[in-house]
Amino acid sequence: MKKKFSLLTAAVISGSLLLAGCGKQAASGDANSSTAPKTEVAQTGPITINPAIQDKQILGKGPNGEAPVSAKTLQLTEEEIAKIKQGNYKAAIVMHYTGNDYSTAQVNALKATFKRMGVDVIAVTDAQFKAEKQVSDIETVLAKKPDVIISVPVDPVSTAAAFKKAADAGVKIVFMDGVAKGLEPGKDYVSMVTGDNAGNGAAAAEIMGKELGGKGKIGVIFHDADFFVTAQRTAAFEETIKTKFPNIEIVARGGITGPNDGEKVASAMLTKHRDLDGIFAIWDVPAEGALAAARTAGKNKLVITSTDLGTKVGMEIASGGIVKGVGAQLPYDQGVTEAMAAGYALLGKPVPTYIASPAVEVTKENVLDSWKLVYGQDAPDVIKKAAK
């Protein structure tokens, strides 16, 4: 967690939180709610991600030190799509958890893209952020003989043997946001697809620095787990603060092991450091907890920044509240990319082993446009209302 960003950009950062969009647990939206992204994949022409996404430098490197390849470079032509359809392939989506905007967008994108490719999605599982359940999910899915598995490892170590079993059975594995320990890229798995998590952490630091006028005392709520993408976010945030905003002092650090621990950790920080000016929370659900703690403590001028654009933090940003902005991933387009990477593998086409989508800096000024870019549809009415 304390690795330097300069080293990480030559090394790595983890996967979703989720979790982070990795780490959210059914807290920023429901899979069946009206805010769930419902963008459709075009039914004619090649498959690509949204061409409106800006070309930006991707800061983070892959879990094995790989240089990133932009998701904008991938494409499946109509001829390639037709060839994949002839294979009558099957895919399983083995999630770390479901039930929030991030996960819903990924699953929706995977289903829509696989449908366009003629690939039958035979299972979508939810490990509820429990490694033992994910291992069981993999075993259950393997009995259905999928050709492809798309997954986020809940824990890179304890799930590794199950993913290796799938690889040895010839299943083409595409990871999102993190990889299982000991599996080799290009051999045991096809690729890892993620957002630019280092870029997201840096964006959150830029927002924090601007909001505080370059000076103040802040706390950092990090993910206290062996999670590649969340480690990158934290490292990039802290390094950006130290190098670009030297008069902002990080006076408190607190770790969470689950997405709902944010309020407890933030409350402890605010109790010990009554002069705290800001808090960075590792993704949007812990940020919601930090927001609740700030309101309880009467700290209405506290500045909170985070990563991942969920409904609740989106409302707070739009209203000009305590959460001032986030560095956002592009979960729908990442889902499209994961399906394309699987399609490349099914065709025997070379696949980059580390693929990332650019970071999006979200503030009050651009929250409505950012929501449309991130999720491929207009912001929900609750965010539009907050913006007014």
C-alpha positions as CSV (number, residue, x, y, z in Angstrom):
1,M,0.0,0.0,0.0
2,K,2.9,2.3,0.7
3,K,4.8,1.6,-2.5
4,K,5.8,4.6,-4.4
5,F,3.7,5.5,-7.5
6,S,6.9,5.9,-9.5
7,L,7.7,2.3,-8.7
8,L,4.2,1.1,-9.4
9,T,4.1,2.7,-12.8
10,A,7.0,0.5,-13.4
11,A,5.2,-2.3,-11.6
12,V,1.4,-2.6,-10.9
13,I,-2.1,-1.9,-9.3
14,S,-5.0,-3.9,-8.5
15,G,-8.0,-5.3,-9.4
16,S,-11.9,-3.5,-9.0
17,L,-12.0,-2.6,-6.4
18,L,-13.8,-3.1,-7.4
19,L,-13.4,-3.6,-6.4
20,A,-13.4,-0.6,-6.6
21,G,-15.3,-0.6,-8.5
22,C,-14.0,-3.2,-7.1
23,G,-15.0,-3.1,-3.7
24,K,-18.5,-2.0,-3.8
25,Q,-21.1,-4.3,-2.2
26,A,-24.6,-3.7,-3.3
27,A,-24.4,-0.2,-2.0
28,S,-24.3,2.2,-4.8
29,G,-27.1,0.8,-6.8
30,D,-29.2,-2.3,-7.4
31,A,-28.8,-4.5,-10.4
32,N,-32.4,-4.1,-11.1
33,S,-32.7,-0.5,-10.3
34,S,-33.6,2.3,-12.8
35,T,-30.0,3.6,-12.5
36,A,-28.5,0.3,-13.8
37,P,-26.8,0.9,-17.2
38,K,-28.7,-0.6,-20.1
39,T,-26.6,0.5,-23.1
40,E,-26.9,-1.8,-26.1
41,V,-24.0,-3.0,-28.2
42,A,-24.5,-2.0,-31.9
43,Q,-25.9,-4.9,-33.9
44,T,-24.0,-4.1,-37.1
45,G,-20.5,-3.1,-37.9
46,P,-17.4,-3.9,-35.9
47,I,-17.3,-4.2,-32.1
48,T,-15.3,-1.5,-30.4
49,I,-15.5,0.6,-27.2
50,N,-17.1,4.0,-27.3
51,P,-15.1,6.2,-29.8
52,A,-16.0,9.3,-27.7
53,I,-13.6,8.2,-25.0
54,Q,-10.6,10.5,-24.9
55,D,-7.1,9.2,-25.8
56,K,-5.2,9.8,-22.5
57,Q,-1.9,8.5,-21.2
58,I,-2.5,5.4,-19.0
59,L,-0.3,5.6,-15.9
60,G,-0.6,2.2,-14.4
61,K,1.3,-0.9,-15.5
62,G,0.1,-4.5,-15.4
63,P,0.5,-7.1,-12.6
64,N,3.7,-8.4,-14.2
65,G,5.0,-5.0,-15.1
66,E,3.4,-5.0,-18.6
67,A,3.1,-1.7,-20.4
68,P,-0.6,-0.9,-20.9
69,V,-2.4,-1.3,-24.2
70,S,-5.4,1.0,-24.6
71,A,-8.8,-0.6,-24.9
72,K,-9.4,1.8,-27.8
73,T,-7.1,-0.3,-29.9
74,L,-9.2,-3.4,-29.9
75,Q,-11.8,-4.3,-32.6
76,L,-13.7,-7.3,-33.8
77,T,-14.7,-7.0,-37.5
78,E,-18.0,-8.3,-38.8
79,E,-16.1,-11.2,-40.5
80,E,-14.4,-12.1,-37.2
81,I,-17.8,-11.9,-35.4
82,A,-19.3,-14.3,-37.9
83,K,-16.4,-16.7,-37.4
84,I,-16.9,-16.7,-33.7
85,K,-20.6,-17.4,-34.1
86,Q,-19.8,-20.6,-36.0
87,G,-18.0,-22.0,-32.9
88,N,-21.2,-22.1,-30.7
89,Y,-19.1,-21.1,-27.7
90,K,-20.2,-20.8,-24.1
91,A,-19.0,-18.2,-21.5
92,A,-19.4,-17.9,-17.7
93,I,-19.1,-14.6,-15.7
94,V,-17.7,-15.3,-12.3
95,M,-18.0,-12.1,-10.3
96,H,-16.5,-11.1,-7.0
97,Y,-19.9,-9.5,-6.2
98,T,-22.9,-8.0,-8.0
99,G,-25.6,-5.5,-7.3
100,N,-23.9,-2.1,-7.8
101,D,-23.6,0.2,-10.7
102,Y,-20.0,-0.9,-11.5
103,S,-20.7,-4.6,-11.5
104,T,-24.1,-4.2,-13.3
105,A,-22.4,-2.2,-16.1
106,Q,-19.8,-4.9,-16.5
107,V,-22.2,-7.8,-16.6
108,N,-24.6,-5.9,-18.9
109,A,-21.8,-5.1,-21.3
110,L,-20.5,-8.7,-21.3
111,K,-23.9,-10.2,-21.9
112,A,-24.7,-7.7,-24.8
113,T,-21.3,-8.2,-26.4
114,F,-21.3,-11.9,-26.1
115,K,-24.8,-12.0,-27.6
116,R,-23.6,-10.0,-30.6
117,M,-20.8,-12.6,-30.9
118,G,-23.1,-15.5,-30.7
119,V,-21.5,-16.7,-27.4
120,D,-24.0,-18.2,-24.9
121,V,-23.6,-16.8,-21.4
122,I,-24.4,-20.0,-19.3
123,A,-23.8,-18.5,-15.8
124,V,-23.3,-15.3,-13.9
125,T,-22.2,-15.9,-10.3
126,D,-21.8,-13.7,-7.3
127,A,-19.1,-14.6,-4.7
128,Q,-20.3,-12.0,-2.3
129,F,-16.7,-11.0,-1.8
130,K,-15.9,-14.4,-0.3
131,A,-13.0,-16.4,-1.7
132,E,-14.4,-19.8,-0.6
133,K,-17.7,-19.1,-2.4
134,Q,-15.8,-18.0,-5.5
135,V,-13.9,-21.3,-5.5
136,S,-17.2,-23.1,-5.3
137,D,-18.6,-21.0,-8.0
138,I,-15.7,-21.9,-10.3
139,E,-16.2,-25.6,-9.6
140,T,-19.9,-25.3,-10.4
141,V,-19.3,-23.4,-13.6
142,L,-16.6,-25.8,-14.8
143,A,-19.2,-28.6,-14.7
144,K,-21.1,-26.7,-17.5
145,K,-17.9,-26.8,-19.7
146,P,-17.5,-23.2,-20.6
147,D,-15.1,-22.1,-23.3
148,V,-14.5,-18.7,-21.6
149,I,-14.5,-17.5,-18.0
150,I,-14.5,-13.7,-17.2
151,S,-13.7,-13.1,-13.6
152,V,-12.4,-10.9,-10.8
153,P,-10.4,-13.0,-8.2
154,V,-11.8,-12.2,-4.8
155,D,-8.4,-13.2,-3.3
156,P,-5.5,-13.8,-5.7
157,V,-4.0,-16.6,-3.6
158,S,-6.8,-18.7,-2.2
159,T,-8.6,-18.7,-5.6
160,A,-5.5,-19.5,-7.6
161,A,-5.8,-23.3,-7.6
162,A,-9.4,-23.1,-8.9
163,F,-8.5,-20.8,-11.7
164,K,-5.5,-23.0,-12.6
165,K,-7.8,-26.0,-12.8
166,A,-10.0,-24.0,-15.3
167,A,-6.9,-23.0,-17.3
168,D,-5.7,-26.6,-17.4
169,A,-9.1,-27.7,-18.7
170,G,-8.6,-25.4,-21.7
171,V,-10.9,-22.6,-20.6
172,K,-9.9,-19.2,-21.9
173,I,-9.8,-16.9,-18.8
174,V,-10.0,-13.1,-19.1
175,F,-9.5,-11.4,-15.7
176,M,-10.9,-8.0,-14.8
177,D,-9.0,-5.8,-12.3
178,G,-6.7,-8.5,-10.9
179,V,-5.1,-11.9,-11.6
180,A,-4.8,-15.1,-9.7
181,K,-1.4,-15.7,-8.1
182,G,1.0,-17.8,-10.1
183,L,-1.0,-17.9,-13.3
184,E,1.0,-16.9,-16.4
185,P,-0.3,-14.4,-18.9
186,G,-0.7,-15.8,-22.4
187,K,-0.5,-19.3,-21.0
188,D,-2.9,-19.7,-18.1
189,Y,-5.0,-16.6,-18.8
190,V,-5.7,-14.5,-21.9
191,S,-5.5,-11.0,-20.5
192,M,-6.3,-8.7,-17.6
193,V,-8.6,-5.8,-18.4
194,T,-9.1,-2.8,-16.1
195,G,-9.4,0.9,-15.8
196,D,-6.3,3.1,-15.3
197,N,-6.4,2.8,-11.6
198,A,-3.2,4.8,-11.1
199,G,-4.8,7.5,-13.2
200,N,-8.0,7.3,-11.1
201,G,-6.0,7.8,-7.9
202,A,-4.0,10.7,-9.4
203,A,-7.3,12.3,-10.5
204,A,-8.7,12.1,-7.0
205,A,-5.5,13.7,-5.7
206,E,-5.8,16.5,-8.3
207,I,-9.3,17.3,-7.2
208,M,-8.3,17.2,-3.5
209,G,-5.4,19.6,-4.1
210,K,-7.5,22.1,-6.0
211,E,-10.4,22.0,-3.5
212,L,-8.0,22.6,-0.6
213,G,-6.1,25.3,-2.4
214,G,-2.9,23.3,-2.1
215,K,-2.7,23.2,1.7
216,G,-4.3,21.3,4.6
217,K,-4.4,18.0,6.5
218,I,-6.0,14.9,5.1
219,G,-6.7,11.3,5.9
220,V,-6.5,8.3,3.5
221,I,-8.8,5.3,3.7
222,F,-7.1,2.5,1.9
223,H,-8.1,-1.1,1.1
224,D,-6.2,-3.3,3.6
225,A,-6.0,-6.4,1.3
226,D,-3.8,-7.9,-1.4
227,F,-5.7,-6.2,-4.2
228,F,-3.8,-4.9,-7.2
229,V,-6.0,-2.1,-8.4
230,T,-6.8,-0.6,-5.0
231,A,-3.2,-0.6,-4.1
232,Q,-2.4,1.3,-7.3
233,R,-5.1,3.9,-6.6
234,T,-3.8,4.6,-3.1
235,A,-0.2,4.7,-4.2
236,A,-1.0,7.1,-7.0
237,F,-3.1,9.3,-4.8
238,E,-0.5,9.6,-2.1
239,E,2.4,10.2,-4.5
240,T,0.5,12.9,-6.4
241,I,-0.3,14.7,-3.2
242,K,3.3,14.5,-2.1
243,T,4.8,15.7,-5.3
244,K,2.3,18.2,-6.6
245,F,0.8,19.5,-3.3
246,P,3.6,19.5,-0.8
247,N,1.7,21.7,1.6
248,I,-1.0,19.1,2.0
249,E,-0.1,16.7,4.8
250,I,-1.4,13.1,5.1
251,V,-1.8,12.9,8.9
252,A,-4.0,9.8,9.1
253,R,-4.3,6.4,7.3
254,G,-6.9,3.8,8.0
255,G,-7.5,0.5,6.3
256,I,-10.8,-1.2,5.4
257,T,-11.3,-4.9,4.8
258,G,-14.8,-4.6,3.5
259,P,-16.7,-1.9,1.6
260,N,-19.0,-1.0,4.5
261,D,-16.1,-0.1,6.9
262,G,-15.6,3.4,5.6
263,E,-17.8,5.2,8.2
264,K,-16.1,3.5,11.1
265,V,-12.6,4.3,9.9
266,A,-13.5,7.9,8.9
267,S,-15.2,8.5,12.3
268,A,-12.0,7.4,14.1
269,M,-10.0,9.8,11.9
270,L,-12.3,12.7,12.6
271,T,-12.3,12.0,16.3
272,K,-8.5,11.9,16.5
273,H,-7.8,14.7,14.1
274,R,-10.5,17.4,14.6
275,D,-8.7,19.8,12.2
276,L,-8.8,17.3,9.3
277,D,-9.6,19.1,6.0
278,G,-10.1,16.2,3.7
279,I,-10.4,12.4,3.3
280,F,-9.6,10.2,0.3
281,A,-11.6,7.0,0.3
282,I,-10.5,4.1,-1.9
283,W,-13.8,3.7,-3.8
284,D,-17.3,5.1,-3.7
285,V,-18.9,2.9,-1.1
286,P,-16.3,3.6,1.6
287,A,-16.6,7.3,0.5
288,E,-20.3,7.1,1.3
289,G,-19.3,5.9,4.8
290,A,-16.9,8.8,5.1
291,L,-19.6,11.2,4.0
292,A,-21.9,9.8,6.8
293,A,-19.2,10.2,9.3
294,A,-18.5,13.8,8.3
295,R,-22.2,14.7,8.6
296,T,-22.4,13.1,12.0
297,A,-19.3,15.0,13.1
298,G,-20.7,18.3,11.7
299,K,-17.7,18.5,9.3
300,N,-19.7,20.0,6.5
301,K,-16.7,21.7,4.9
302,L,-14.6,18.5,4.8
303,V,-13.5,17.6,1.2
304,I,-13.9,13.9,0.2
305,T,-12.6,12.5,-3.0
306,S,-12.6,8.9,-4.2
307,T,-12.6,6.6,-7.2
308,D,-15.6,5.1,-9.1
309,L,-18.7,7.0,-10.0
310,G,-21.7,5.5,-8.3
311,T,-25.2,6.9,-7.9
312,K,-24.8,8.2,-4.3
313,V,-21.5,9.9,-4.7
314,G,-22.7,11.2,-8.1
315,M,-25.6,12.9,-6.3
316,E,-23.3,14.5,-3.8
317,I,-20.9,15.7,-6.4
318,A,-23.7,17.1,-8.5
319,S,-25.2,19.1,-5.5
320,G,-21.8,20.6,-4.6
321,G,-21.7,18.6,-1.4
322,I,-18.9,17.2,0.7
323,V,-17.8,14.7,-2.0
324,K,-16.1,16.9,-4.5
325,G,-15.1,14.5,-7.2
326,V,-13.8,11.1,-8.2
327,G,-11.5,9.4,-10.7
328,A,-13.9,7.1,-12.6
329,Q,-13.5,3.9,-14.5
330,L,-15.4,3.0,-17.6
331,P,-17.1,-0.2,-16.5
332,Y,-19.4,-0.7,-19.5
333,D,-16.6,-0.3,-22.0
334,Q,-14.3,-2.5,-19.9
335,G,-17.0,-5.2,-20.1
336,V,-17.1,-4.8,-23.9
337,T,-13.3,-5.0,-23.9
338,E,-13.2,-8.2,-21.8
339,A,-15.6,-9.9,-24.3
340,M,-13.5,-8.7,-27.2
341,A,-10.3,-10.1,-25.6
342,A,-12.1,-13.4,-25.2
343,G,-13.2,-13.2,-28.9
344,Y,-9.6,-12.6,-29.9
345,A,-8.5,-15.7,-28.0
346,L,-11.3,-17.9,-29.5
347,L,-10.1,-16.7,-33.0
348,G,-6.5,-17.5,-32.1
349,K,-5.7,-13.8,-32.5
350,P,-2.8,-12.4,-30.3
351,V,-4.2,-10.5,-27.3
352,P,-2.3,-7.9,-25.2
353,T,-1.9,-9.3,-21.7
354,Y,-2.7,-6.0,-20.0
355,I,-5.5,-3.8,-21.4
356,A,-6.7,-0.6,-19.7
357,S,-9.2,2.1,-20.4
358,P,-8.4,5.8,-19.6
359,A,-9.3,7.5,-16.3
360,V,-12.1,10.0,-16.2
361,E,-11.9,13.0,-13.8
362,V,-15.4,13.7,-12.5
363,T,-16.4,17.0,-10.8
364,K,-19.5,19.0,-10.4
365,E,-18.8,20.8,-13.6
366,N,-18.9,17.6,-15.7
367,V,-20.7,15.0,-13.7
368,L,-23.7,14.7,-16.1
369,D,-21.5,14.3,-19.1
370,S,-19.2,12.0,-17.2
371,W,-22.1,9.7,-16.2
372,K,-23.1,9.4,-19.9
373,L,-19.5,8.6,-20.9
374,V,-19.0,6.1,-18.0
375,Y,-22.4,4.3,-18.3
376,G,-23.4,5.0,-21.9
377,Q,-26.7,6.6,-20.9
378,D,-28.0,9.8,-19.3
379,A,-27.5,10.3,-15.6
380,P,-30.5,9.1,-13.5
381,D,-33.1,11.7,-12.5
382,V,-31.8,11.8,-8.9
383,I,-28.4,13.1,-10.1
384,K,-30.0,15.5,-12.6
385,K,-32.1,16.9,-9.8
386,A,-29.1,17.3,-7.5
387,A,-27.3,19.2,-10.2
388,K,-30.0,21.8,-10.3
